Amino acid sequence: MTASTLSPAPVAPAAPQPGRRARRRQENLAGYVFLSPWLLGLLGITAIPMLISLYLSFTDYSPLIPLTEANWIGLENYRRMFTADQSYWHAVQVTVTFALVAVPLKLAAALAVALLLNRTMRGISVFRGLFYLPSLLGGSVALAIVWVSMFNRDGAFNSFLAIFGIEGLPWVNDPDWALSTLILLAVWQFGAPMVIFLAGLKQVPVELYEAASVDGASPWRKFVHITLPMLSPVIFFNLVLETINGFQGFTSAFVLSNGTGGPVDSTLMYSLNLYIAGFVDLNMGYASAMAWVFLLVIGAITVLLFNTGRFWVHYSDNEER
């Protein structure tokens, strides 16, 4: 008798009990039931409208006609966008200018105020709440209307300048200054990144500052060599979010220009130009093409930020992200 005949035969795994399988199916069904509101929202509000928009971007479609009667024109909308529509490239220029100026200033203001508020003293929470208050109204029509009333010819800002004998301008109606007022409004709403910076500052070990003080480091050297490297993940997070928000500016430009992008198209943001094409000119096919180009560009910018972040973002656990 050989050894192979003496070895025990492999035992087949026990088949799942029918009751266990039924219980597992019930648990999976319950999970899908709880997920169903999100799934329905994803399909009905995001996925299906995006697919329809992609189809419309290749058509000459107006909302006044049935969707089934959309006229297929291929890449004509994209050709017109890149080669024939001067207002499109003007809107791109305005939006890029707004984002390149407003985002760095907003992050710098948020970090500066966060450094000032990162201390223990009586009533500091009140100051934090006051600085965060403008962000609670961020993007609202009411805040934009207040901003317009402050910077028009008879607004509060010109009244303040009059105290010093300075003659004010109709800032929101001046093509040279209208976009600057929008940038100032965006920078003023620095509360959200400020709170995130405050949370990051709370995580910086105090021992690092104490050791630097023993070595005779100045406050500026502490900021450059300790604060900024330790805050780099938080800076990166705020940079990505605020860059996306900067390119998506719409409400303040719409209110300031009464939906026209004026004066003289100086506040014609990309989103506002898209709105005019789709809901004023009723050229929904062209607006859909603009929207898809915008989506791809924002996605490319986000990917670029993530790829460059590995060169300057430092994580305390030294793990590669």
C-alpha positions as a printed Julia matrix, in Angstrom:
321×3 Matrix{Float64}:
   0.0     0.0     0.0
   1.53    3.27   -1.07
   1.58    6.51    0.84
  -0.76    8.12   -1.67
  -3.42    5.6    -0.84
  -3.04    6.38    2.86
  -3.38   10.18    2.43
  -6.84   11.51    3.26
  -8.99   12.6     0.36
  -9.47   16.38    0.03
 -12.57   17.59    1.74
 -14.86   19.72   -0.43
 -15.86   23.04    1.12
 -19.22   23.04    2.68
 -21.89   24.54    0.5
 -23.4    27.74    1.87
 -26.53   27.15    3.79
 -29.71   28.28    2.01
 -30.59   30.48    4.96
 -27.2    32.22    4.84
 -27.53   32.93    1.11
 -31.0    34.37    1.6
 -29.77   36.57    4.45
 -26.9    37.82    2.3
 -29.26   38.66   -0.55
 -31.48   40.55    1.88
 -28.51   42.55    3.17
 -27.4    43.41   -0.38
 -30.95   44.41   -1.27
 -31.15   46.63    1.81
 -27.86   48.28    0.83
 -29.13   49.07   -2.66
 -32.37   50.42   -1.21
 -30.44   52.86    0.98
 -28.25   53.8    -2.0
 -31.2    54.23   -4.35
 -31.73   57.99   -3.69
 -28.08   58.65   -4.54
 -28.18   56.34   -7.56
 -31.36   57.96   -8.86
 -29.84   61.39   -8.36
 -26.64   60.32  -10.12
 -28.58   59.01  -13.11
 -31.32   61.63  -13.3
 -29.38   64.76  -12.37
 -25.82   64.03  -13.5
 -25.17   61.05  -15.77
 -28.16   61.16  -18.14
 -28.12   64.99  -18.55
 -24.39   64.84  -19.27
 -24.91   62.25  -22.01
 -27.73   64.32  -23.5
 -25.52   67.41  -23.36
 -22.74   65.51  -25.13
 -25.16   64.58  -27.91
 -26.48   68.15  -28.16
 -22.95   69.5   -28.53
 -22.91   67.96  -32.01
 -26.28   69.45  -32.98
 -27.87   72.77  -33.79
 -30.52   72.55  -31.08
 -32.87   75.14  -29.64
 -34.96   74.51  -26.49
 -38.0    75.68  -28.47
 -38.07   72.5   -30.55
 -38.41   68.85  -29.47
 -35.17   67.07  -28.64
 -35.86   64.5   -31.34
 -35.75   67.24  -33.99
 -32.22   68.38  -33.14
 -30.2    68.92  -36.32
 -26.94   66.95  -36.35
 -24.04   69.18  -37.49
 -21.04   67.21  -36.27
 -18.06   69.29  -35.1
 -19.44   72.59  -36.39
 -20.06   73.96  -32.86
 -16.47   73.23  -31.88
 -15.11   74.73  -35.11
 -17.11   77.89  -34.52
 -15.98   78.05  -30.9
 -12.28   77.86  -31.64
 -12.08   79.74  -34.94
 -15.03   82.09  -35.4
 -16.4    83.24  -32.04
 -14.41   86.19  -30.7
 -16.62   86.54  -27.62
 -15.67   82.99  -26.65
 -11.96   83.79  -26.48
 -12.7    87.07  -24.71
 -14.63   85.11  -22.06
 -11.68   82.73  -21.74
  -9.33   85.67  -21.23
 -11.57   87.27  -18.59
 -11.99   83.98  -16.72
  -8.28   83.14  -16.74
  -7.43   86.65  -15.53
  -9.98   86.38  -12.76
  -8.71   82.98  -11.61
  -5.01   83.83  -11.8
  -5.48   86.98   -9.71
  -8.31   86.09   -7.33
  -7.18   82.6    -6.27
  -3.64   83.51   -5.07
  -4.89   86.68   -3.34
  -7.71   84.77   -1.65
  -5.4    82.03   -0.4
  -2.83   84.57    0.79
  -5.49   86.52    2.68
  -6.91   83.33    4.18
  -3.49   82.16    5.35
  -2.54   85.56    6.78
  -5.76   85.83    8.79
  -5.47   82.2     9.92
  -1.97   82.94   11.28
  -3.35   85.93   13.18
  -6.23   83.92   14.63
  -4.12   80.89   15.54
  -3.65   81.88   19.16
  -5.3    81.43   22.5
  -6.94   84.56   23.84
 -10.29   85.64   25.17
 -12.87   86.25   22.46
 -10.78   84.8    19.63
 -13.69   82.58   18.54
 -15.8    85.71   17.97
 -13.2    87.1    15.59
 -13.01   83.77   13.78
 -16.76   83.81   13.3
 -16.73   87.39   12.04
 -14.03   86.65    9.47
 -15.9    83.54    8.34
 -19.25   85.33    8.07
 -18.85   86.6     4.45
 -18.31   83.03    3.26
 -21.69   82.0     4.64
 -23.21   84.21    1.94
 -20.69   83.17   -0.71
 -22.09   83.13   -4.23
 -25.44   84.53   -3.12
 -27.39   87.06   -5.16
 -28.0    89.21   -2.08
 -24.28   89.59   -1.39
 -23.59   90.52   -5.02
 -26.34   93.15   -4.91
 -24.83   94.63   -1.74
 -21.43   94.68   -3.42
 -22.82   96.52   -6.44
 -24.48   99.12   -4.2
 -21.19   99.65   -2.35
 -19.14  100.27   -5.48
 -21.46  102.25   -7.71
 -21.17  106.01   -8.2
 -23.08  106.87   -5.0
 -21.92  103.85   -3.01
 -20.3   103.59    0.38
 -16.79  103.19   -1.02
 -16.95  106.51   -2.87
 -18.4   108.15    0.24
 -15.39  106.9     2.17
 -12.99  108.27   -0.45
 -14.79  111.62   -0.33
 -13.72  112.01    3.31
 -10.14  112.34    2.06
 -11.1   114.56   -0.86
 -10.76  111.8    -3.44
 -13.31  111.7    -6.23
 -14.62  108.21   -6.73
 -15.47  106.31   -9.88
 -18.46  104.24  -10.95
 -16.38  101.17  -10.24
 -18.9    98.51  -11.28
 -19.8   100.47  -14.44
 -16.24  101.23  -15.5
 -14.77   98.65  -17.95
 -11.32   99.21  -16.46
 -12.44   98.43  -12.89
 -15.5    96.17  -13.09
 -13.5    92.93  -13.1
 -11.38   94.22  -10.22
 -14.5    94.64   -8.1
 -15.39   91.0    -8.83
 -11.89   89.92   -7.82
 -12.15   91.95   -4.61
 -15.48   90.32   -3.83
 -14.0    86.85   -4.33
 -10.99   87.64   -2.14
 -13.24   89.06    0.58
 -14.94   85.67    0.9
 -11.82   83.93    2.23
 -13.56   82.39    5.24
 -13.75   78.79    4.01
 -10.02   78.37    3.19
  -9.2    80.33    6.36
 -10.98   77.74    8.52
  -9.13   74.93    6.73
  -5.81   76.71    7.26
  -6.65   77.13   10.94
  -7.29   73.39   11.26
  -3.95   72.71    9.59
  -2.09   75.13   11.85
  -3.47   73.33   14.89
  -1.76   70.15   13.68
   1.74   71.66   13.45
   3.79   70.36   16.43
   4.72   73.13   18.85
   8.03   71.35   19.5
   9.25   72.33   16.03
   8.83   76.03   16.8
  10.45   75.6    20.22
  13.46   73.87   18.71
  13.76   76.58   16.06
  13.63   79.28   18.75
  16.46   77.56   20.61
  18.5    77.67   17.39
  17.79   81.39   17.04
  15.47   81.19   14.01
  13.57   84.35   13.16
   9.77   84.34   12.76
  10.17   84.53    8.99
  12.48   81.48    8.92
  10.0    79.59   11.1
   7.26   80.44    8.67
   9.25   79.41    5.59
  10.91   76.29    6.95
   8.26   74.98    9.35
   4.83   76.45    8.75
   4.73   76.29    4.95
   6.12   72.72    4.62
   3.82   71.42    7.34
   0.85   73.21    5.77
   1.64   72.14    2.2
  -1.06   69.41    2.09
  -3.64   71.94    3.32
  -2.39   74.56    0.85
  -2.68   72.02   -1.94
  -6.23   71.11   -0.91
  -7.32   74.76   -0.83
  -5.53   75.46   -4.1
  -7.4    72.73   -5.96
 -10.8    73.74   -4.58
 -10.35   77.48   -5.08
  -8.94   77.04   -8.59
 -12.02   75.09   -9.63
 -14.29   77.66   -7.95
 -12.37   80.51   -9.57
 -13.0    79.21  -13.06
 -16.68   78.6   -12.28
 -17.52   82.16  -11.22
 -21.01   83.13  -12.32
 -23.38   84.71   -9.78
 -21.46   87.89   -8.99
 -20.7    88.55  -12.67
 -24.35   87.95  -13.58
 -25.66   90.35  -10.93
 -23.06   93.05  -11.55
 -23.68   93.08  -15.32
 -27.42   92.3   -15.26
 -26.65   89.11  -17.14
 -24.87   90.76  -20.05
 -21.19   90.51  -19.07
 -20.81   94.29  -19.26
 -19.7    96.92  -19.15
 -18.14   96.32  -22.58
 -17.85   92.57  -21.83
 -15.34   93.29  -19.06
 -17.05   90.78  -16.73
 -17.98   88.2   -19.37
 -16.95   85.11  -17.43
 -16.94   81.74  -19.19
 -19.96   80.45  -17.27
 -21.87   83.64  -17.99
 -21.05   83.42  -21.69
 -22.26   79.82  -21.66
 -25.5    80.92  -19.99
 -26.06   83.63  -22.59
 -25.5    81.18  -25.44
 -27.89   78.59  -24.04
 -30.65   80.56  -22.32
 -30.59   83.96  -24.0
 -29.62   83.11  -27.58
 -31.37   79.7   -27.19
 -28.46   77.94  -28.9
 -28.32   74.99  -26.56
 -26.14   72.91  -28.88
 -23.4    75.52  -28.9
 -23.73   76.01  -25.14
 -23.37   72.23  -24.63
 -20.17   72.24  -26.67
 -18.84   75.09  -24.51
 -19.75   73.16  -21.38
 -17.88   70.04  -22.48
 -14.77   71.99  -23.4
 -14.98   73.68  -20.0
 -15.29   70.33  -18.24
 -12.26   68.9   -20.04
 -10.15   71.99  -19.34
 -11.03   72.01  -15.63
 -10.25   68.3   -15.48
  -6.88   68.86  -17.17
  -6.02   71.68  -14.77
  -6.91   69.48  -11.8
  -4.74   66.63  -13.11
  -1.89   69.08  -13.66
  -2.16   70.34  -10.09
  -2.08   66.78   -8.75
   0.95   65.91  -10.88
   2.9    68.99   -9.81
   1.84   68.66   -6.16
   4.24   65.79   -5.56
   7.18   68.17   -6.01
   6.18   70.6    -3.26
   3.59   68.9    -1.03
   5.21   67.3     2.01
   3.39   64.77    4.16
   4.46   64.18    7.73
   4.34   60.38    7.38
   6.69   60.55    4.35
   4.35   58.48    2.26
   4.22   59.13   -1.46
   0.84   60.36   -2.58
